[in-house]
Amino acid sequence: MRMLLRRRPRLTPEQVLSSRPVRNRDLRTEELDDGGIRIIAYRRENWWVRLLAIVFPIPRERRIELDSIGKQVWELCDGEHTLREMVEVFRRRHKLTQMEAEWSLRNYLKDLGKRRLVGFAIEESKENEGEQAHGKRA
């Protein structure tokens, strides 16, 4: 029996650099005195989380603190800037090479994405649109 798992489509390097990081709208933020930012994420309230909360002490909120550089990344995750534009900003602002800035931002944003703090808006290429319209996936 073959299990049907939904696979994420592979993205090209161009699609990754053209993606637009977007902050999770369900989060609250607070400015910190040291120039950083505190992000407050509330736990989901579905039945199994409420059941687990009876047995285990599960906090209602999770607090993540970003330093001043993390705050700069957070502010650029507005859905308007592409990853390519963010790399350029960081390259100039922190006097990094193209590769250093790109590698650092990609890994940092990947971590923020795993924590569900940011998502990524990705524009589909013209060739993928036609394939998906016919039920094919790349």
C-alpha positions as CSV (number, residue, x, y, z in Angstrom):
1,M,0.0,0.0,0.0
2,R,1.4,3.3,-1.1
3,M,1.1,6.1,1.4
4,L,0.1,9.4,0.0
5,L,2.2,12.2,1.5
6,R,2.0,15.7,0.5
7,R,5.5,16.8,-0.6
8,R,6.6,20.3,-0.7
9,P,7.6,21.2,-4.2
10,R,11.3,21.8,-4.7
11,L,12.2,25.5,-5.1
12,T,14.8,26.8,-7.4
13,P,17.5,29.1,-6.0
14,E,15.8,31.9,-8.0
15,Q,12.4,31.2,-6.4
16,V,14.0,31.2,-2.9
17,L,15.7,34.6,-3.5
18,S,12.5,36.0,-4.9
19,S,10.4,34.9,-2.0
20,R,9.0,37.5,0.4
21,P,9.3,36.7,4.1
22,V,6.1,37.6,6.0
23,R,5.7,37.9,9.7
24,N,3.0,35.8,11.4
25,R,0.1,38.1,12.1
26,D,-1.0,36.2,15.2
27,L,2.1,37.3,17.1
28,R,2.6,40.2,19.5
29,T,5.9,42.1,19.8
30,E,7.5,44.3,22.5
31,E,10.5,46.6,22.1
32,L,13.4,45.8,24.5
33,D,15.7,48.3,26.1
34,D,18.8,46.8,24.5
35,G,17.5,47.5,21.0
36,G,16.1,44.0,20.4
37,I,12.5,42.8,20.3
38,R,10.5,40.2,22.2
39,I,8.0,38.2,20.2
40,I,5.1,36.6,22.0
41,A,3.4,33.6,20.5
42,Y,0.2,32.2,22.0
43,R,-0.3,28.5,22.1
44,R,-3.0,26.9,19.9
45,E,-6.3,26.2,21.6
46,N,-7.4,22.9,20.1
47,W,-8.9,20.0,22.1
48,W,-5.7,17.9,22.3
49,V,-3.6,20.9,23.6
50,R,-6.2,21.6,26.2
51,L,-6.2,17.9,27.2
52,L,-2.4,17.8,27.5
53,A,-2.5,21.1,29.5
54,I,-4.5,19.3,32.2
55,V,-1.7,16.7,32.6
56,F,1.4,18.7,31.7
57,P,2.1,22.3,32.6
58,I,2.0,23.9,29.1
59,P,2.5,27.7,29.1
60,R,-0.1,29.8,27.4
61,E,2.5,31.8,25.6
62,R,6.0,31.5,24.3
63,R,8.5,34.4,24.3
64,I,11.3,34.7,21.9
65,E,13.8,37.5,22.1
66,L,15.7,38.8,19.2
67,D,18.8,41.0,19.4
68,S,19.2,44.2,17.4
69,I,20.3,42.3,14.3
70,G,17.4,39.9,14.6
71,K,15.1,42.9,15.0
72,Q,16.4,44.3,11.7
73,V,15.6,41.0,10.0
74,W,12.1,40.9,11.7
75,E,11.4,44.4,10.4
76,L,12.3,43.5,6.9
77,C,9.9,40.5,7.0
78,D,7.0,42.7,5.9
79,G,6.0,40.9,2.7
80,E,7.3,43.8,0.6
81,H,11.1,42.9,0.6
82,T,12.3,39.8,-1.2
83,L,15.1,37.7,0.3
84,R,17.4,39.1,-2.5
85,E,16.7,42.7,-1.3
86,M,17.2,41.7,2.3
87,V,20.6,40.2,1.5
88,E,21.6,43.4,-0.2
89,V,20.6,45.5,2.8
90,F,22.5,43.3,5.1
91,R,25.5,43.1,2.8
92,R,25.8,46.9,2.8
93,R,24.8,47.6,6.4
94,H,27.1,45.0,8.0
95,K,29.9,45.0,5.4
96,L,29.5,41.4,4.5
97,T,30.2,39.5,1.3
98,Q,27.3,38.5,-0.9
99,M,27.7,34.8,0.2
100,E,28.0,35.6,3.9
101,A,24.9,37.8,3.9
102,E,22.9,35.3,1.9
103,W,24.0,32.2,3.9
104,S,23.3,34.0,7.2
105,L,19.9,35.3,6.3
106,R,18.7,32.1,4.7
107,N,19.6,30.1,7.8
108,Y,18.2,32.7,10.2
109,L,14.9,32.9,8.2
110,K,14.8,29.1,8.0
111,D,14.9,29.0,11.8
112,L,12.2,31.6,12.2
113,G,10.1,29.7,9.7
114,K,10.5,26.4,11.7
115,R,9.3,28.3,14.8
116,R,6.3,29.6,12.8
117,L,7.3,33.2,13.3
118,V,7.5,33.9,9.5
119,G,6.1,32.4,6.4
120,F,7.3,32.9,2.8
121,A,5.3,34.2,-0.1
122,I,6.5,32.6,-3.3
123,E,5.4,33.7,-6.7
124,E,4.8,30.8,-9.0
125,S,6.7,30.7,-12.3
126,K,4.7,30.7,-15.6
127,E,5.7,27.1,-16.4
128,N,4.6,25.7,-13.0
129,E,1.2,27.4,-13.3
130,G,0.4,25.4,-16.5
131,E,1.6,22.1,-14.9
132,Q,-0.6,22.6,-11.8
133,A,-3.6,23.6,-13.9
134,H,-3.3,20.1,-15.6
135,G,-2.9,18.3,-12.3
136,K,0.9,17.8,-12.6
137,R,3.4,18.8,-10.0
138,A,7.0,19.5,-10.6
